[in-house]
Amino acid sequence: MSKVKCMCAVIDRPKHRQMHDLLKRNGIEYTYATLALGTAGSELLDYLGIGESDKLLMFCFLPKTKEQKILAQFAAEIHIRKPGHGIVFTMPLTSMNYRFQQRVCHTEEDAQEVPMEKCKREYELIAAIVDHGYKDAAMDAARAADATGGTVLHARSYHDESRAHLLGFKVQKEKDVVIILSRRDSARQIMKAINEACGFDSEANGIVFSLPVDHFMGM
């Protein structure tokens, strides 16, 4: 049974149709997207020609057997290797329900759980969830620790203690989710810097964690 990977891409919003068509052509059916905000580091602005920009975060599930082929198509068709054209990366999954795995891999064979492969990973995906309005503080701390840029998503907290009252109605507290792709040898210092500036005991009420990344392409 082919192992399933999660592929994520951060691209300019006008490119969403091109990316969707590429995935559909490869038989990738389970694709999801959300609006995001790109935050390129100020030292890169002249080089990339962008600052904060409207982005789309798309993620999908695909068989490991198609991973390298689709990454190659991203490079050839969306020019993801060129500066300012976005990033794409894949992450391992530790487990998933068997029926969905069969659907993703287009097989009806009996699925067996496969342990996560051991390989040398050079990148990590850092995620910082902070109260709304603190994304700039989180990014400033990350840049001071040599992060080049990140992507911001808007979310709501569903924890009871985070609810505020407005005209008698309970309102979920707004959150900013900052995600940063970093080399593994720099990830710890970036996470430490964000935690010191916007950690759980600060006004930002932030939490910081990281996820493993298998393959990465783009800038």
C-alpha positions in Angstrom: 0.0 0.0 0.0 1.4 3.4 -1.0 2.1 5.7 1.9 0.2 9.0 1.9 1.9 12.4 2.1 0.5 15.9 2.8 1.6 18.4 0.3 1.3 22.2 1.1 1.8 25.1 -1.2 1.8 28.9 -0.6 1.1 30.7 -3.9 -0.2 34.0 -5.2 -4.0 33.8 -5.3 -4.3 34.2 -9.2 -2.3 30.9 -9.5 -4.9 28.8 -7.7 -6.6 27.6 -11.0 -3.2 26.5 -12.5 -2.3 24.6 -9.4 -5.7 23.0 -9.1 -5.5 21.8 -12.7 -2.1 20.4 -12.2 -3.3 18.3 -9.2 -6.5 17.2 -10.9 -4.5 16.0 -14.0 -2.5 13.8 -11.6 -5.7 12.3 -10.0 -5.3 14.2 -6.7 -8.9 14.7 -5.5 -8.6 15.8 -1.9 -7.4 19.4 -2.1 -8.2 22.2 0.3 -7.4 25.9 0.4 -7.6 29.0 2.6 -6.7 32.6 2.2 -3.4 33.8 3.7 -1.1 36.7 3.9 2.6 36.5 2.9 5.1 38.4 5.0 8.5 38.5 3.1 11.4 39.8 5.2 12.2 43.4 4.6 15.7 42.5 3.5 14.2 40.5 0.6 11.8 43.1 -0.7 14.1 44.5 -3.4 15.0 41.0 -4.5 11.5 39.5 -4.5 9.6 42.7 -5.4 7.0 42.0 -2.8 6.2 42.8 0.8 3.0 41.7 2.4 0.9 40.1 -0.3 -2.3 38.1 -0.7 -1.6 34.4 -0.8 -3.4 31.1 -0.9 -2.5 28.2 1.3 -3.4 25.0 -0.5 -2.9 21.5 0.9 -3.7 18.0 -0.4 -3.1 14.3 0.2 -1.3 12.3 -2.3 0.4 8.9 -2.6 4.1 8.9 -1.9 4.6 7.3 -5.3 3.5 10.6 -7.0 5.4 13.0 -4.8 8.5 13.5 -6.9 6.6 13.6 -10.2 4.3 16.4 -8.9 7.1 18.4 -7.4 8.9 18.3 -10.7 5.7 19.5 -12.4 5.5 22.4 -9.9 9.0 23.4 -10.9 8.3 23.2 -14.6 4.8 24.7 -14.9 4.4 27.0 -11.9 8.1 27.9 -11.8 8.1 27.5 -8.1 11.9 27.5 -7.9 12.0 31.2 -9.1 12.0 33.9 -6.4 8.6 35.2 -5.5 6.6 32.4 -7.1 5.8 30.7 -3.8 6.8 27.6 -1.9 5.7 24.0 -1.9 6.7 21.3 0.6 5.6 17.8 1.7 5.1 16.5 5.3 4.9 12.9 6.6 1.7 11.6 8.2 2.1 9.3 11.2 -1.3 7.7 10.6 -4.7 8.0 8.9 -8.0 6.1 8.6 -7.6 3.2 6.2 -10.6 3.9 4.0 -9.4 7.4 3.2 -5.9 6.0 2.5 -7.5 3.7 -0.1 -9.3 6.6 -1.7 -6.2 8.7 -1.9 -4.1 5.8 -3.4 -7.0 4.6 -5.7 -6.9 1.1 -4.5 -9.3 -1.3 -2.7 -6.5 -3.5 -1.3 -6.5 -4.2 2.4 -4.6 -1.3 4.0 -2.0 -1.9 6.6 -0.5 0.8 8.8 3.0 1.6 7.8 5.4 3.1 10.3 6.7 6.6 9.5 10.0 6.3 7.5 13.2 7.4 9.1 15.1 9.9 6.9 17.3 12.9 7.3 15.1 16.0 7.2 16.6 19.4 6.6 13.5 21.6 7.1 10.8 22.1 9.7 7.5 24.0 9.6 7.2 26.3 12.6 3.7 27.4 13.6 2.9 30.1 16.1 -0.7 30.7 17.2 -1.0 34.2 18.8 -3.9 36.5 19.7 -5.0 38.7 16.8 -2.8 41.7 16.3 0.4 40.1 17.4 1.5 38.6 14.1 3.9 41.5 13.5 5.5 41.0 16.9 5.9 37.3 16.2 7.4 37.9 12.7 9.7 40.6 14.1 11.1 38.2 16.6 11.4 35.5 14.0 13.3 37.7 11.6 15.7 38.8 14.4 16.5 35.1 14.7 17.2 34.9 10.9 13.8 33.8 9.6 13.3 35.3 6.1 9.5 35.4 6.0 6.3 33.6 6.8 2.6 33.2 6.0 -0.3 34.4 8.2 -3.7 32.7 8.5 -6.6 34.1 10.5 -8.4 31.7 12.9 -10.7 31.6 15.9 -10.1 30.0 19.2 -12.8 27.6 20.4 -11.5 27.2 24.0 -14.1 28.4 26.4 -11.8 30.6 28.4 -11.0 32.6 25.3 -14.6 33.7 24.6 -15.5 37.3 25.1 -19.0 38.7 25.5 -20.5 41.3 23.1 -24.1 42.5 23.6 -24.9 39.3 25.5 -23.5 37.0 22.8 -20.4 34.9 23.2 -17.7 35.8 20.6 -14.8 33.5 19.7 -11.4 35.2 20.2 -9.6 36.0 16.9 -6.2 34.4 16.4 -3.3 34.8 14.0 -1.5 31.7 12.8 2.0 32.4 11.6 3.8 29.6 9.7 7.5 29.7 8.9 9.5 27.2 6.9 13.0 27.0 8.3 16.1 25.0 8.0 16.2 22.5 10.9 19.5 24.0 12.3 17.8 27.4 12.7 14.3 26.3 13.8 15.1 26.1 17.5 16.5 29.6 17.8 13.5 31.0 15.8 11.0 29.2 18.0 12.9 30.4 21.1 12.7 34.0 19.9 9.0 33.9 19.1 8.3 32.3 22.5 10.3 35.0 24.4 8.4 37.7 22.6 4.9 36.2 22.2 4.8 33.1 24.4 2.0 31.7 26.5 2.7 34.0 29.4 2.9 37.1 27.3 0.1 39.4 26.2 0.1 37.6 22.8 -0.9 34.3 24.7 1.0 32.4 22.0 1.9 28.7 21.5 4.7 27.6 19.2 5.4 24.2 17.8 7.1 22.6 14.7 6.3 19.8 12.2 8.7 17.8 10.1 9.1 18.6 6.4 10.3 16.0 3.9 10.8 17.9 0.7 10.9 21.7 0.0 10.9 23.8 -3.1 10.7 27.6 -3.7 11.6 30.7 -1.8 
